[in-house]
Amino acid sequence: MNYQVQYRAPSPPPPGVTRTPEEIEAEMKRVEMEYEKLALVFIELPPDVMWSEPPIICQWQAPRKLWTSNYVNDYKFNEDKLTVQFRTGVLWPIGIATLKYNNLPYQGWDMKPDPDSKGVIITVTGVCITVTWLVIGNTVRLKWIANATTPALKEHFNKPYSVKRMCQIMREAACDFFPDFDGYNHVEGSCPKEWVSERHNYHAMAFLSRAYNFQWSRWNATSGSRTIIMQIREAVDKKREAKLQLLYVTPQRATILKVGELTTELSLEPIVGLPFFPDLFTLNMSYGSVDARRTTFNMKYRLVETVFEMLQELKLSSFS
């Protein structure tokens, strides 16, 4: 069947141009008459995908070997019923697309010891949803998704997976929290860090993940590619919660700043009497409490490497 009708609804008038009600009504009738020539398509979206934003409808144009939306008109998305409706002038294969990094940059993150197990809890808040994972041994478990628009991924809650498998499962559900190395080219507001320094700091964080609570800092995004800023506090004493402090990390050193997160102007002056430390791990060995140092030395190798791998995939310092 040879069916092809290309039509585009007229653009709204430029600013300052006014039209009479009769002109508006006449144009609406013309648009409706043109729409009647097009095929009406109604699609129920699969619930196993996280539709955080209206999906993009496109069609495969075989002669040019590309996806196009030139023939898609009168697009409507019903978020409550998870349906899309549109009109098209060609009977080509239809594709439904979502933005790969629609949850980036991160709005916040938190990593702390799990009080109910020997694992580590990682919580990341994206643009649309908040995801919580529990890392135990050499596995990672999906614990909770806040503000989810569909029941997608619920079947995977509390099931142990490898980090690579977890990335694959979440990407298949259009819930990608694991940016590629060139992801910053596609995310406005990202703050790519020097990878060798960032990776080294992730390894130190993994070693200290059962002794400290790490949180994002609003100062990190504007600190430059050679600087990582986050909040840190000891989490070994469950009865007494320590105060959050600003951790300042560069390729040359790691230090605790004198100012806090809520300061109106960032000062890079370290706290009084703090000597030089080349990295976060060394800082803990001298500045941390006896309990924090003991917890670090008792860390299991499999847990350290799994937390490290998870942090490498999330790239928290470069996207928050």
N, C-alpha and C positions, 0 to 999 in steps of 0.2 A: 504494500500500500504506500503510495507516494503522497505524503502529507507534510507540508512545510509552510508555515505562516510566521513570518518574523514581524513582531510588533513590540514597540516600546511605548509605555504610557508617557504622555507629555510631562516635562519637568514643571515644577511649580514656577510661577512668574517671578521675575527678579524683584529684589526689595524696592519698595516704593511704587510698584505698579499695582493699581487697583482695578478690579473687574466688577461689573454689575452682576447681580444675582442671576439675571437672564443668561449672561455669558457663561457663568459657572455651571448652571444647569445644562446648557447646551453642550458644553464640553464633557460633562459627566455622561450624558446620553451617548455621545460619540465614543467615549471609552468603553461603555457597556456594550455597544454594538460591535466594537472590535473584539472585546473579550469573548463574545458569543462564537466567534470564529475559532477560538482556541480550545484545546482539550483541557478539561478540568481533572486534576489529579489530586487524590486524597490518600495520605500515607499515615499509618499508625507507627510511631517510632518504637523501637525495641526498648524495653525497660532495663536491659542489662548494660546500658550505656549512660554515663553521667551527662545529661543534657543541661549543662550550666548556663549556656547561652543558646539563642535560636540557631539551629543548624543551617548550614549553607547548602542550598540545592544547586546541583550542576548536572550537566548531561554530556555524555561522551560523543564527541564529534569525530567519527572514525576517519574521514578523509584527511583531517588536519592532525589527528592523533593527539587530542587534548580535551580537557574538560572545560566546558563553557557554561555560562549562565545567561547568554544573550537571548535565549528564547523563553526564559522563565519570567512570568508576570504575575501580579496580584498575589504575592506570597503572604501567607498567614500562618502563624505559629501559635498553637494553643498549649501553653505551659502546663495547665492543670490536667488536660486529657492526653498530653504528649502526642499531638497530631500536627501534621503540616498539610496545608492545602495551597495549591498554586495552579496557574494555567500555563500551558506550553504550546508552542507552535510546531513542535517536531516530536516524533515518536522514537526518540533515541534512549539508550540506557540511562537510567537516573542514578546519580550518586548523592549521598548525604555526607557532608563534611563538617568537622568541628575544628576550632582553632587548637593547635597542638599545645600551646603554652597559655591557655586561657586562665590559669591560676597563678601565673607569675607576673610581676615579682612577688615574693612572699611578703605577707603583711606582718609576720612575726613567727617565731619558733622557740621551742623550749626542749631541753634535754636534761633528764634527771634520773637518778636511780629509782627503780620500782620498789616500793616498800613491801610489796607482797611476794616478791620473788627475787632471784639473783640476776635479774635482767635490768635493762635500761629502757626508759620510755622516751620516745621522740615524738613531739607534737609540732606540726607545721600548719600555719594558717595561710591559705592562699587567698586569691582575690574572691573566689566563690565559696570554697568549702574549707573545713579544717580536718586534717587527718592525723590520727594517732596510731603509732606503731609500738610494739613491744619487742625488743631484741633479747632473745634468750639463747645462750650458747652460740651455735652457728646457724640459727634460724631467726627469721623475723615474722611477726604476726601482726595482721591488721586488726586493731582493737576497736576503732570507732571512726565514723565520718560524720561530722556536724554540718548542718545546712544542706544535706544531700537532697537533690531534686528527684531522684529515682531510687529504687531499692538495689541499684547496681552495686556489686562487690559484697553485699551482705552474706552471700554464701561462702565467702572467703574469710569471714571474721574468725579470729582465734585459731586459724589453721597455720601450722608452721611451713614456711617456704624459705628457699634461699633468696638472697637479695636480688639476684638476676631474675628469678622467677617472679618475685613480687613486682619488679619493674615491668615485666612483660604483662602481667595480669592487669595492672592499673592502666597501662597504656592502651590495652585492648578495650578498656572501658572508658576511654577518652578522659582519663583522670591522671594526666601526666605531671608528676612532681619530680621528674628526673631529667633535667635539661642536658642536652648534648653539649660538647665543648664549644660549639659555635652558637649555642642558644642565646647568648647575650646579644647577638646580631638581630634577633627577632623579638627581644623583650625590652620595651621601653622602661627605663628606670632601673635596669640592672647595673651592677657595679663589679665587673670582672676583676678578680684579684690575680696576682702573680701565682701561677699554679703550683710551683715547687714549694713556695712558702705556705700557701693555703693547704696543700696536701700534708705537709709536715705538721701543721697545726691540727688538722683533723686527726692525725695519728696520736698526738698528745692528748686531745680531747677524748679519744677512745680509751686511752689508758686511764684517764681520770674520771670516766663516765659513771663509775660506781661511788665516787667520793664527792663529786661536785654537781651543782646545778648550773647549766649554761643557758643563757637567754640572749635573744637578739637585742641589738642596740640601734636606736634611730640615727646614731652618729656614724654608723658603718658605711652607709650608702654614699656619703660625700667625703669619705676619708682617703680616697685614692686607691690605686691598684696595688701599692706596696704596703698598705696598712689594713689590718683587721681589728675591728672594735666590737666587743660583745660584753655582756654582763656575766658575772661569775660569783658564786658563793659556795661555801662548803655545805654538804648535805649528808654528813655522816651522823650528826647528832639529831635524831628524830624528835627529841623533846624541845630543842631550842633551834629556831630558824635563824640562820646567819643573815647579815645584811648584804644586799647585792652591791657589787663594786664593778667598775669599768676595767676590763682587761684590754690592754693595748699591745698588739703584736705586729712586728715588722720582721723582715728577713734577718735583721741583726739582733733583735732583743724582744723580750716579753716583760711587761711591767703592769702594775696596778696604778691607775690614775687617782689623783687626789680628789677630783670632782666625781659626781655621780651622774646617773642617767638623766635626771631632771634638771641638770644645770642649764642655764640659758645660753652659756657660751662655753665651748669645749676648750679646756686647758690640758696640755700634754704633760703637765708637771706630775711626776710620780708621788706616791705617798712618802712621807718623811722617813728617812732611814732605810729605804728599800734599796739593796745593792743591785748590781747588774746581773741579769739572768738571760742566757742566750735564747731560751724558748720556754714554752708553758710547762713542759714536763720538769725542767730544772727548777723553775720557780716553785712548783709544788714541793719538790724535795727539800727546799730550805724554808719557804714561807708558809707552807701548809702545816696543819696540825699533825700531831703524832697519829691520830686516827686516820686522817686523810692519806698520810704516807703509807700506813699499814694496809689500808684498803687498796691502794694502788699496787703495792707489791703482791697482794693476794689475787689480783685480777687473773682470770682464766684467759689463756691465749686465744681460744676460739671466740670468746665474747669480744675481746679487743678487736680482732680482725673483722668480725661481722659488723660491729658499730662503725669501724673505720670505713668499710666498704659502703655502708649505708650513707655515711656522711659524704663520701666521694660522689655518690650518685645524686644526692640532694643538692650539693654545692650551696649550702646555706649562706656562706660568707659572700658569695658572688651574686646572689639573687635576693638579698634582703637589706 
